[in-house]
């Protein structure tokens, strides 16, 4: 090999140990280096070397480098390849390693291993020398025949490949330009061979043996390509045969014409254009669609924009531009439907009936924008579905909780990949009419992000003066939303932007009273749970007194979701008993007749509805119906979760009960105070906000200024309440953040109790904001707060005098069980909070004459 004889490699070479691949002379290989000795070879030899000689290394195949420097080297393969390191690339991920690009030069044989550390170095002998292959005339003839045969197979292999591929064209040039002796190594590295076969070629030092080993590999590759081409041809013939039996197909020269699929698609485009022209879309939308359909006809199918344009046109055709449902305007029937679906909620029902009445008088009334605000579980979402059912309209719910991208509302522009219309247009496409009931759920939980503010995008949707021409970014044409009845739901208006809140008609949905919950449970919840659990009223009875026990002792909420879950737990327990009873009836115990008679007598004695707690004997089926009493509640639901007796917490001075409003409804709130010797500091705990902290400072300031009037002293008898005294105010439930001005009167009462040593009445709760002059200012959420006090069993409620108007919203039966004290100043609050009043020392005005 002429090229090989000119190569003179060093007699001592550093060795690179490889295990996964085999490098042959004339070929190029990329290998990863991460073992200790190989890494040291790269660092010490290749990276620090400055001469060409330092880039020549010996690549030893079929030998793995040990993972530790302390391990001994394995047995080295005796034949290797001298290689030139062309490129070294380092990386630290996922662990430090190098990637080498090496080109094989010639074979060598290891004579002696000179050293093992830091990397192996061996004395080598070069093997690929031309004089070894030209020893006689007979060898030249034999090699000539093998060389021609090898070349013939190599050319046949190249002709079976696509010459237009650059790699194949380069392969063809190599066959013509390289010496025949170098071809076996190069072709073996190119065609599909295993590492073991490459290792055999590397070990074949004699050129004749190398040709003999490589020719079968070429033949195998050629046969594989022939088989592959035959398989592809048979598959094409099958496809042609299937196409040939289809009607109305043009076949020319034994193959399908390329125009058939285009004709099919052209027919679809024509049908799409027909649908566009016959649709009832607006003039502007029709003009845009006809322009897009012209572009679509001129556009090749292979363009990505073709599918986008077609999807856009199909959406425009599917939208309900002028399709609507007819409203059912019978007010009496609507009232019946609303009353059957929901108990209470008089404000909501009245507003829906008003809308129906106006629709009877005026057909083209714009849809109102309603916003139901109330605690969770009171039926805001379900009442929206009932409104759609009452009107005979389609219903679609859009969940807005956590939405932080304005494109969810307005859609994406069609310039973006994967663009889609917004949720409003998608909802109209889903329902198929232009006057549905849209429920925008959890509108108070929208979020801002870098993608825009969805609440700002809703301004156009929820404005009756603008939504008749709502423009979605995807459609880019106006769509009329004025006939859509939008209903938004929220737990609080505090997080709704003022501009958005101004566009909606807010209807407060307060929590339910105990009596309303009992009615809802027996009208709706219990029948629903019985149906879901396969039970009948003949199998279970839940008296109203039991329902009241669940409401007062096992739930503390404004809605009825927790009540529904507790009823579900009861039904599951009863279903288990019923199933066990049926199983026992199916397999009665007939071993002893006497026992059966005794059991019969026992059943006769107790032939009445029994509690589930009395059915401990599982050998007998339970008597039907199973009565759920307080003992059964304790067995099924466990001990009561809430104790309604609050007087136990008011057994010492310095404790008062306040009323708070939360998005989950009203809650009672205990305020506790204590004093100790100190330096006059006020400590506030319980996760309080700034407003509540300021109320506490206001309260202590007012009490200090009126200490003499009310005879309030500290532990040392001084009227300066903070003289050598520290005060600690605590609001229990410390993990819950609290803020707002309505705790002012409660803090004053608590501190007055602490310094006077008197107990606050145990059945009194209060709410109101205070001023530095002792006035009581109005607060919000009165109805929810009153319902919370009613649930807690309190009897007297102190509220600001200017909140008297809010009492009209409270049901009459709730007001009958409560006593309301309307307070305009703190004197009235203190007189109502303590038994016997909280008398102040009369101020005596002395006028001294100077005459």
C-alpha positions in Angstrom: 0.0 0.0 0.0 1.8 3.0 -1.3 0.2 5.5 1.0 0.9 3.2 4.0 4.6 2.7 3.1 5.2 6.4 3.3 3.9 6.7 6.8 6.5 6.3 9.5 5.0 6.3 13.0 7.1 6.7 16.2 8.3 3.5 17.8 6.8 4.5 21.1 3.1 5.5 21.2 0.7 6.5 24.0 -2.3 4.2 24.0 -5.9 5.3 23.9 -8.1 2.4 25.2 -11.5 2.1 23.5 -14.2 -0.5 24.0 -17.3 0.6 22.0 -15.9 1.2 18.5 -13.1 0.1 16.2 -10.9 2.5 14.2 -9.6 1.3 10.9 -6.8 2.9 8.8 -8.1 5.6 6.5 -11.4 6.1 8.4 -12.4 8.8 10.9 -14.0 8.2 14.3 -15.4 10.4 17.1 -15.0 8.9 20.6 -15.8 10.1 24.1 -13.0 10.0 26.7 -14.0 10.0 30.4 -11.9 7.4 32.1 -8.8 8.4 34.3 -5.9 7.2 32.1 -7.5 8.4 28.8 -8.3 11.8 30.4 -4.7 12.0 31.5 -3.5 11.1 28.0 -5.5 14.0 26.5 -4.4 16.5 29.1 -0.7 15.6 29.1 -0.1 14.6 25.5 -2.6 16.2 23.2 -3.4 19.5 25.0 0.1 20.3 26.0 1.9 18.9 23.0 3.3 21.4 20.5 4.6 19.2 17.6 2.8 17.1 15.0 4.4 14.0 16.5 2.6 14.6 19.8 -0.8 14.3 18.1 -0.1 10.7 16.9 -1.5 8.2 19.4 -2.2 4.5 19.3 -5.9 3.5 19.5 -6.4 0.0 21.0 -9.8 -1.5 20.4 -11.8 -4.1 22.4 -10.1 -2.9 25.6 -11.9 -0.9 28.3 -9.9 1.6 30.5 -10.4 0.9 34.3 -12.6 3.4 36.1 -9.8 4.0 38.7 -6.1 4.7 38.5 -5.5 2.1 41.2 -6.8 -0.8 39.0 -4.5 -2.8 36.8 -4.7 -2.6 33.1 -6.6 -5.4 31.3 -5.0 -7.5 28.6 -4.4 -5.2 25.6 -5.5 -6.2 22.1 -2.3 -6.9 20.2 -3.2 -5.0 17.0 -4.0 -1.3 17.1 -4.4 1.7 14.8 -2.0 4.6 14.8 -4.2 7.7 14.6 -3.9 11.4 14.2 -5.9 13.5 16.7 -7.7 16.1 14.6 -9.9 17.7 17.2 -10.3 17.8 21.0 -13.5 19.2 22.6 -14.0 19.3 26.4 -17.3 19.5 28.4 -18.3 19.4 32.1 -21.9 18.1 31.6 -23.1 15.7 32.8 -19.5 15.0 34.0 -16.1 16.1 32.9 -15.1 14.5 29.6 -13.4 15.0 26.2 -14.6 14.2 22.7 -11.8 13.2 20.3 -12.0 13.2 16.5 -9.2 10.8 15.3 -8.2 9.6 11.8 -6.6 6.2 11.3 -3.2 6.1 9.7 -1.9 2.5 9.8 -1.8 -0.7 11.8 0.8 -1.5 14.4 1.6 -4.3 16.8 2.4 -3.9 20.5 5.9 -5.3 21.2 6.2 -4.3 24.9 4.2 -2.2 27.4 6.6 0.4 28.7 4.5 2.1 31.4 0.9 2.1 32.7 0.7 5.4 34.6 -0.3 8.1 34.3 -1.4 6.7 30.9 -0.1 3.6 29.0 2.9 3.9 26.6 4.0 0.9 24.5 6.8 0.1 22.1 5.1 -0.7 18.7 6.0 -2.0 15.3 4.4 -0.6 12.1 2.6 -3.4 10.1 1.1 -1.7 7.0 4.2 -1.8 4.7 3.9 -2.3 1.0 6.9 -4.7 0.7 5.0 -7.3 2.7 2.4 -7.7 -0.2 4.8 -7.9 -3.2 6.8 -11.0 -2.5 6.0 -12.9 -5.6 4.3 -12.9 -9.0 1.7 -15.4 -7.9 0.6 -13.2 -5.1 0.3 -10.3 -7.4 -2.0 -12.3 -9.7 -4.1 -13.6 -6.8 -4.4 -10.1 -5.4 -5.3 -8.7 -8.7 -8.3 -11.1 -9.1 -9.4 -10.3 -5.5 -9.0 -6.6 -6.1 -11.0 -6.6 -9.3 -13.8 -8.7 -7.7 -13.8 -6.3 -4.7 -14.0 -3.3 -6.9 -16.8 -4.7 -8.9 -19.0 -5.3 -5.8 -18.1 -1.8 -4.5 -19.2 -0.2 -7.8 -22.4 -2.3 -7.8 -23.2 -1.1 -4.2 -22.7 2.6 -5.2 -25.0 2.2 -8.3 -27.8 0.9 -6.0 -27.7 4.1 -4.0 -29.0 7.6 -4.9 -26.0 9.4 -6.6 -27.7 12.8 -5.9 -26.9 12.4 -2.2 -23.6 14.2 -1.5 -22.2 11.4 0.6 -22.9 8.8 -2.1 -21.2 11.0 -4.7 -18.2 11.4 -2.5 -18.1 7.6 -2.0 -18.0 7.1 -5.8 -15.1 9.5 -6.1 -13.2 7.6 -3.4 -13.5 4.4 -5.4 -11.9 6.0 -8.4 -9.1 8.0 -6.7 -7.9 5.8 -3.8 -5.5 2.9 -4.3 -7.2 -0.5 -4.2 -5.2 -1.6 -1.2 -6.8 1.1 1.0 -10.4 0.3 0.0 -11.1 -2.7 2.3 -10.5 -0.7 5.5 -12.5 2.3 4.3 -15.5 0.4 2.9 -15.7 -1.7 6.1 -16.0 1.5 8.1 -18.7 2.9 5.8 -21.1 -0.1 5.3 -23.2 -1.6 8.1 -20.9 -4.0 10.0 -20.5 -5.0 13.7 -17.6 -4.2 15.9 -16.6 -7.8 15.8 -16.4 -7.8 12.0 -14.4 -4.6 12.1 -12.0 -6.2 14.6 -11.5 -9.2 12.2 -10.6 -6.8 9.4 -8.2 -4.9 11.7 -6.5 -8.2 12.8 -6.1 -9.2 9.1 -2.5 -8.0 8.6 -2.1 -9.7 5.1 -3.9 -7.8 2.3 -5.1 -11.0 0.7 -6.9 -12.0 3.9 -8.4 -8.5 4.2 -9.9 -8.7 0.7 -11.4 -12.2 1.4 -13.0 -11.0 4.6 -14.4 -7.8 3.1 -16.0 -9.2 0.0 -18.7 -11.2 1.9 -19.6 -8.0 3.8 -20.1 -6.2 0.5 -22.2 -9.0 -0.9 -24.4 -9.0 2.2 -24.9 -5.3 2.0 -25.9 -5.6 -1.7 -28.4 -8.4 -1.0 -30.0 -6.3 1.8 -30.5 -3.4 -0.5 -32.0 -5.6 -3.2 -34.5 -7.0 -0.7 -35.4 -3.5 0.5 -36.0 -2.3 -3.0 -38.1 -5.3 -3.8 -40.2 -4.7 -0.7 -40.7 -1.1 -1.6 -41.7 -2.0 -5.1 -44.3 -4.5 -4.0 -45.8 -2.0 -1.6 -46.1 0.6 -4.4 -47.7 -2.1 -6.7 -50.3 -2.8 -3.9 -51.0 0.9 -3.6 -51.5 1.2 -7.4 -53.7 -1.9 -7.4 -56.0 -0.3 -4.7 -56.1 3.0 -6.6 -56.9 1.2 -9.9 -60.2 -0.3 -8.5 -61.5 3.1 -7.3 -63.9 4.8 -9.7 -63.3 8.0 -11.5 -59.4 7.6 -11.3 -57.2 8.5 -14.2 -54.2 6.1 -14.6 -51.5 6.9 -17.1 -48.5 4.7 -17.9 -49.3 2.4 -15.0 -49.1 5.0 -12.3 -51.4 7.5 -10.5 -51.6 11.0 -11.9 -50.4 13.6 -9.4 -53.5 15.8 -9.9 -55.9 13.4 -8.1 -55.2 14.6 -4.6 -55.2 18.2 -5.8 -58.6 17.7 -7.4 -60.0 16.3 -4.2 -58.7 19.3 -2.3 -59.9 21.6 -5.0 -63.4 20.2 -4.5 -63.1 20.8 -0.8 -62.1 24.4 -1.4 -65.1 24.9 -3.7 -67.4 23.4 -1.1 -65.9 25.7 1.5 -66.4 28.7 -0.7 -70.0 27.7 -1.3 -70.5 27.5 2.5 -69.0 31.0 3.0 -71.3 32.5 0.4 -74.4 30.9 1.8 -73.5 31.7 5.4 -75.1 34.6 7.2 -71.9 36.3 8.4 -71.5 40.0 8.4 -70.5 41.9 5.3 -67.1 42.7 6.7 -66.5 39.0 7.6 -67.7 37.9 4.2 -65.3 40.2 2.4 -62.4 38.9 4.5 -63.3 35.3 3.9 -63.7 35.7 0.1 -60.3 37.4 0.0 -58.7 34.5 2.0 -60.4 31.8 -0.2 -58.8 33.4 -3.3 -55.4 33.2 -1.6 -56.1 29.6 -0.7 -56.8 28.6 -4.3 -53.5 30.0 -5.4 -51.5 28.5 -2.5 -49.7 25.2 -2.8 -50.8 22.6 -0.3 -47.3 22.1 1.0 -47.1 25.6 2.4 -47.7 25.8 6.2 -49.9 28.8 5.7 -52.3 26.6 3.6 -53.5 24.7 6.7 -53.7 27.8 8.8 -55.8 29.7 6.3 -58.1 26.7 5.8 -58.6 26.3 9.6 -59.5 30.0 9.8 -62.1 29.8 7.0 -63.7 26.6 8.5 -64.0 28.4 11.9 -65.6 31.4 10.2 -68.2 29.2 8.6 -68.9 27.3 11.8 -69.5 30.5 14.0 -73.2 31.2 14.7 -73.3 34.7 13.0 -77.1 34.8 12.9 -78.3 31.6 14.6 -80.1 31.9 17.9 -82.5 30.1 20.2 -85.9 31.4 21.0 -86.4 32.5 24.6 -89.1 31.0 26.8 -90.7 34.1 28.3 -93.4 32.5 30.5 -92.8 34.2 33.8 -94.9 31.8 35.8 -93.1 28.7 34.4 -89.8 30.4 34.9 -90.6 31.1 38.6 -91.5 27.4 39.0 -88.3 26.2 37.5 -86.2 28.6 39.6 -88.0 27.6 42.8 -87.6 23.9 42.1 -83.9 24.2 41.4 -82.9 26.6 44.2 -84.2 27.4 47.6 -83.9 31.1 48.8 -81.8 33.4 46.5 -84.7 35.8 46.2 -82.6 38.6 44.7 -81.3 36.4 41.9 -84.7 35.0 41.0 -86.3 38.5 41.0 -83.6 39.8 38.7 -84.1 37.0 36.2 -87.8 37.4 36.2 -87.4 41.1 35.6 -85.3 40.4 32.6 -87.9 38.0 31.2 -90.6 40.6 31.8 -88.6 43.3 29.9 -87.9 40.8 27.1 -91.7 40.3 26.7 -92.0 44.0 26.1 -88.9 44.5 24.0 -87.4 41.9 21.7 -84.0 43.4 21.0 -83.0 43.9 24.6 -79.2 43.6 25.2 -78.1 40.9 27.4 -77.3 42.1 31.0 -73.9 41.7 32.6 -74.5 40.1 36.0 -72.0 39.4 38.7 -72.9 37.0 41.6 -70.7 37.7 44.6 -70.8 35.4 47.6 -68.9 32.8 49.6 -68.2 29.3 48.1 -70.9 26.7 48.1 -73.9 28.9 48.0 -74.9 27.9 44.4 -73.6 30.8 42.2 -72.5 28.4 39.4 -75.5 26.2 39.6 -77.9 29.1 39.5 -76.4 30.2 36.2 -77.2 26.8 34.7 -80.7 27.1 36.1 -81.1 30.6 34.4 -80.1 29.1 31.1 -82.6 26.3 31.6 -85.3 28.8 32.5 -84.7 30.9 29.4 -84.3 27.8 27.1 -80.8 28.9 26.1 -77.6 27.0 25.6 -75.2 27.2 28.6 -71.4 27.4 28.5 -69.0 27.8 31.5 -65.6 29.5 31.2 -63.3 29.0 34.1 -61.2 32.1 34.6 -59.4 31.1 37.9 -55.6 31.4 37.4 -55.9 32.8 33.8 -53.0 35.1 33.3 -52.8 35.5 29.5 -55.0 38.0 27.6 -54.9 35.7 24.6 -57.2 33.3 26.5 -59.9 36.0 26.1 -59.0 37.7 22.9 -57.2 34.9 21.1 -53.8 34.8 19.3 -53.0 36.7 16.2 -52.7 34.4 13.2 -49.0 35.3 12.7 -48.1 33.0 15.6 -47.5 29.3 15.3 -50.4 27.3 16.8 -52.6 30.4 17.1 -56.2 29.8 18.3 -59.3 32.0 19.0 -60.0 33.0 22.5 -62.3 31.3 24.9 -65.3 33.5 24.0 -65.2 32.7 20.3 -64.5 29.0 21.1 -67.5 28.9 23.4 -69.8 30.4 20.7 -68.5 27.7 18.3 -69.2 25.0 20.8 -72.8 26.1 21.6 -73.6 26.9 18.0 -75.9 29.9 18.8 -75.2 33.6 19.3 -77.4 34.1 22.4 -76.2 31.6 25.0 -75.7 32.0 28.7 -72.0 32.4 29.4 -70.8 31.8 33.0 -67.5 33.5 33.7 -66.5 31.6 36.8 -64.1 32.9 39.4 -63.7 36.3 37.7 -62.0 37.6 40.9 -59.1 35.2 40.5 -57.7 36.5 37.3 -53.9 37.2 37.3 -51.5 39.4 35.5 -48.4 38.3 33.7 -46.0 39.3 31.0 -48.6 38.1 28.5 -50.9 40.9 29.5 -53.9 41.4 31.8 -57.0 39.2 31.0 -59.1 41.5 33.2 -58.4 44.4 30.9 -59.3 42.1 27.9 -62.7 41.4 29.6 -63.5 45.1 29.6 -64.6 45.0 25.9 -66.5 41.7 26.4 -68.5 42.9 29.4 -69.3 46.4 28.2 -72.9 46.5 26.7 -71.9 49.5 24.7 -68.9 47.8 23.1 -69.5 44.1 22.9 -71.7 44.4 19.8 -68.4 44.7 17.9 -66.1 42.4 19.8 -62.9 41.8 17.8 -61.0 38.6 18.5 -57.3 38.7 17.5 -57.7 35.4 15.6 -60.8 36.4 13.7 -59.7 40.0 13.1 -63.3 40.9 12.3 -66.1 42.1 14.6 -68.5 39.7 16.2 -71.7 40.7 18.0 -71.9 39.6 21.6 -74.8 41.8 22.6 -77.3 39.0 22.7 -75.1 36.9 25.0 -76.2 36.8 28.7 -73.0 37.1 30.7 -73.0 35.9 34.3 -69.8 36.3 36.3 -69.2 34.7 39.7 -66.8 35.9 42.4 -66.1 35.4 46.1 -65.1 39.0 46.7 -65.1 42.3 44.8 -61.9 43.4 46.4 -59.6 41.7 43.8 -61.8 42.8 40.8 -60.3 45.9 39.0 -62.7 48.9 39.5 -63.1 49.4 35.7 -64.3 45.8 35.3 -66.5 45.9 38.3 -68.1 49.1 37.0 -69.3 47.3 33.9 -71.2 44.6 35.9 -74.4 44.6 37.9 -73.3 43.1 41.2 -75.8 40.9 43.1 -74.7 39.8 46.5 -75.4 36.1 47.3 -75.1 35.8 51.1 -74.6 32.6 53.0 -77.5 30.4 54.1 -79.1 30.4 57.5 -79.5 27.2 59.5 -83.2 26.9 58.5 -82.4 27.5 54.8 -79.7 24.8 55.0 -82.1 22.3 56.5 -84.6 23.0 53.7 -81.9 22.7 51.0 -80.7 19.4 52.5 -84.1 17.8 52.5 -85.2 19.2 49.2 -82.0 18.7 47.1 -79.0 17.3 48.9 -80.4 14.2 50.5 -82.4 13.0 47.4 -79.3 13.6 45.3 -77.1 11.5 47.7 -79.7 8.7 47.9 -79.7 8.5 44.1 -75.9 8.5 43.9 -75.6 5.7 46.4 -78.5 3.5 45.2 -80.6 4.0 48.4 -84.3 4.7 48.8 -86.3 6.6 51.4 -87.5 3.2 52.6 -83.9 2.3 53.6 -82.7 5.5 55.4 -84.3 8.3 57.3 -82.5 11.5 58.2 -84.8 13.6 60.5 -84.5 17.4 60.4 -83.1 17.4 64.0 -80.2 15.2 62.7 -79.6 17.6 59.8 -79.5 20.5 62.3 -77.0 18.5 64.3 -74.8 18.1 61.2 -75.0 21.7 60.4 -74.2 23.0 63.8 -71.7 20.4 65.1 -69.9 19.1 61.9 -69.9 22.1 59.5 -69.0 25.8 59.8 -69.5 27.3 56.4 -71.7 29.8 54.5 -72.6 27.3 51.8 -73.6 23.7 51.8 -70.6 21.8 50.3 -69.4 20.4 53.5 -72.9 19.5 54.5 -73.2 17.6 51.2 -70.0 15.7 51.9 -71.2 14.7 55.4 -74.5 13.5 54.0 -72.6 11.5 51.4 -70.5 9.9 54.2 -73.8 8.9 56.0 -75.2 7.4 52.8 -72.0 5.3 52.3 -72.2 3.9 55.8 -75.9 3.0 55.4 -75.1 1.4 52.0 -72.5 -0.8 53.7 -75.0 -1.9 56.3 -77.7 -2.6 53.6 -75.3 -4.6 51.5 -74.1 -6.6 54.4 -77.8 -7.3 55.4 -78.7 -8.5 52.0 -75.6 -10.8 52.0 -76.7 -12.3 55.3 -80.3 -12.7 54.1 -79.1 -14.5 51.1 -77.1 -17.0 53.2 -79.1 -17.6 56.5 -77.5 -19.6 59.2 -79.5 -22.9 59.4 -77.3 -24.8 61.8 -79.5 -24.3 64.8 -83.3 -23.8 64.5 -83.5 -22.7 68.1 -81.1 -19.9 67.4 -83.3 -18.8 64.5 -86.3 -18.6 66.7 -84.5 -16.5 69.2 -83.4 -14.2 66.5 -87.0 -13.9 65.3 -88.2 -13.0 68.8 -85.5 -10.4 68.9 -86.6 -8.8 65.6 -90.2 -8.8 66.7 -89.3 -6.9 69.9 -87.4 -4.2 68.0 -89.7 -4.0 65.0 -89.2 -0.2 64.5 -86.8 2.1 62.6 -83.5 1.7 64.3 -80.3 3.6 64.5 -77.3 2.5 62.6 -75.4 2.3 65.8 -77.7 -0.4 67.1 -77.0 -2.8 64.3 -73.8 -4.2 65.8 -74.9 -7.8 65.2 -73.9 -8.3 61.6 -75.5 -11.8 61.6 -78.9 -10.0 61.2 -80.0 -7.7 58.4 -80.8 -4.2 59.7 -84.3 -3.1 60.1 -85.6 -0.8 57.4 -85.6 2.1 57.4 -82.4 2.9 59.2 -82.9 6.0 61.4 -79.9 8.4 61.6 -79.8 9.9 65.1 -77.1 11.6 67.2 -75.5 8.3 68.2 -75.3 7.3 64.5 -73.7 10.6 63.7 -71.0 10.1 66.2 -70.3 6.6 64.9 -70.1 7.7 61.3 -68.7 11.2 61.4 -66.8 10.9 64.6 -67.0 13.3 67.6 -68.4 16.8 66.8 -65.9 19.2 65.2 -67.4 22.4 66.6 -68.6 23.3 70.0 -71.3 25.9 69.9 -71.0 26.9 73.5 -68.8 30.0 73.5 -69.4 31.1 77.1 -66.6 28.8 78.3 -64.1 31.1 76.5 -65.5 34.2 78.2 -64.9 33.1 81.8 -62.3 35.7 82.6 -61.8 39.4 81.9 -60.0 40.5 78.7 -62.0 38.4 76.1 -64.6 39.7 73.6 -66.3 38.3 70.5 -66.0 40.2 67.2 -67.6 39.5 63.8 -65.4 39.3 60.7 -66.1 39.0 57.0 -64.1 36.7 54.8 -64.5 35.6 51.2 -65.8 32.3 52.6 -68.6 34.1 54.5 -69.0 35.6 58.0 -67.0 34.3 61.0 -66.9 35.0 64.7 -63.6 36.1 66.0 -62.3 36.1 69.6 -60.1 38.9 70.8 -57.9 38.2 73.9 -55.9 40.6 76.0 -53.6 40.3 78.9 -51.3 42.7 80.9 -48.1 42.3 82.7 -45.4 44.5 84.2 -43.3 46.2 81.6 -42.4 49.4 79.9 -45.7 50.4 78.4 -45.4 48.4 75.1 -48.4 47.2 73.1 -47.8 43.7 71.5 -50.1 42.5 68.7 -50.2 38.9 67.4 -52.4 36.8 65.1 -51.2 37.8 61.6 -52.8 41.3 61.6 -52.8 43.7 58.8 -51.9 47.4 59.0 -55.5 48.6 59.3 -56.2 46.2 62.3 -53.0 47.3 64.0 -54.1 50.9 63.7 -57.4 50.0 65.2 -55.6 48.5 68.2 -53.6 51.7 68.7 -56.8 53.8 68.4 -58.5 51.7 71.0 -55.7 52.0 73.6 -55.4 55.7 73.0 -59.2 56.2 73.5 -59.2 54.2 76.7 -56.1 56.0 78.1 -57.8 59.4 77.4 -61.0 58.2 79.1 -59.5 56.1 81.9 -60.6 58.4 84.8 -64.1 58.7 83.4 -64.6 54.9 83.4 -62.4 54.3 86.5 -59.9 52.1 84.6 -56.6 51.5 86.3 -53.5 49.4 85.7 -52.2 46.8 88.2 -50.6 49.6 90.4 -53.8 51.6 90.5 -52.7 54.3 88.1 -55.0 55.8 85.6 -52.1 55.8 83.0 -52.9 52.4 81.7 -49.5 51.9 80.1 -47.5 53.1 83.2 -45.1 50.2 83.9 -47.5 47.9 82.1 -47.2 46.0 78.8 -50.4 44.9 77.0 -50.6 41.9 74.7 -53.5 41.6 72.3 -54.0 38.3 70.5 -56.4 37.2 67.7 -56.6 33.4 67.7 -56.3 31.4 64.5 -52.9 32.9 64.1 -52.2 31.2 60.8 -55.0 33.2 59.1 -54.2 36.7 57.9 -56.7 39.3 59.3 -57.2 42.9 58.4 -59.9 45.5 58.3 -61.3 48.3 60.5 -64.4 46.4 61.8 -62.6 45.0 64.9 -62.2 48.4 66.5 -65.2 48.2 68.9 -64.2 44.6 69.8 -60.7 45.7 70.8 -62.1 48.5 73.0 -64.5 46.2 74.7 -61.8 43.6 75.3 -59.3 46.1 76.8 -62.1 47.7 78.9 -62.9 44.3 80.3 -59.2 43.7 81.1 -58.7 47.0 83.0 -62.1 47.0 84.8 -61.9 43.3 85.7 -65.5 42.7 84.5 -66.6 39.9 82.2 -68.1 40.6 78.8 -71.5 39.0 78.3 -71.1 35.6 76.7 -73.9 36.0 74.2 -72.8 39.3 72.7 -70.9 39.8 69.5 -70.0 43.1 67.9 -68.6 44.8 64.9 -67.8 48.4 63.9 -65.0 50.9 63.2 -64.0 53.5 65.8 -62.5 56.9 65.7 -60.2 58.7 68.1 -63.2 60.7 69.5 -65.2 57.5 70.3 -67.6 57.4 67.4 -68.7 54.1 65.8 -68.5 54.1 62.0 -70.4 51.8 59.6 -68.8 48.6 58.2 -69.6 46.2 55.4 -70.7 42.5 55.3 -73.4 43.0 58.0 -75.6 40.1 56.7 -72.8 37.6 56.5 -71.6 38.6 60.0 -75.1 38.4 61.5 -75.5 34.9 59.9 -72.2 33.9 61.5 -73.4 35.0 64.9 -76.6 33.2 64.4 -74.8 30.0 63.5 -72.6 30.3 66.6 -75.7 30.6 68.9 -75.2 34.2 69.9 -78.2 36.3 70.9 -77.2 40.0 71.0 -75.3 41.8 68.2 -73.8 45.3 68.5 -73.6 47.0 65.1 -73.0 50.7 64.0 -76.2 52.8 64.0 -75.7 53.7 60.4 -75.8 50.0 59.4 -79.5 49.8 60.4 -80.5 49.7 56.8 -78.6 46.5 56.2 -80.8 44.6 58.6 -83.6 44.6 56.1 -81.7 42.1 54.0 -81.7 39.6 56.9 -84.5 37.0 56.9 -87.3 37.7 59.4 -86.9 34.4 61.3 -83.2 35.2 61.9 -84.0 38.7 63.2 -86.6 37.3 65.5 -84.0 35.2 67.3 -81.5 38.0 67.7 -81.4 41.3 69.6 -79.7 44.2 67.7 -78.0 47.1 69.5 -77.5 50.1 67.3 -74.5 52.0 68.6 -73.4 55.5 67.6 -70.5 55.9 70.1 -68.3 53.7 72.3 -70.3 54.6 75.4 -73.3 52.7 74.0 -71.1 49.8 72.9 -69.7 49.4 76.5 -73.1 49.7 78.1 -74.5 46.9 75.9 -71.5 44.6 76.2 -71.5 44.3 80.0 -74.2 43.1 82.4 -75.6 46.1 84.2 -74.0 48.6 81.8 -70.6 50.2 82.0 -71.3 53.4 83.9 -69.0 56.4 83.4 -68.3 58.9 86.2 -70.3 62.1 85.5 -68.3 65.1 84.5 -69.0 68.0 86.9 -68.6 71.5 85.4 -67.5 74.0 88.1 -67.8 77.7 87.2 -65.7 79.9 89.4 -66.7 83.6 89.4 -63.9 86.1 89.3 -66.1 89.1 90.3 
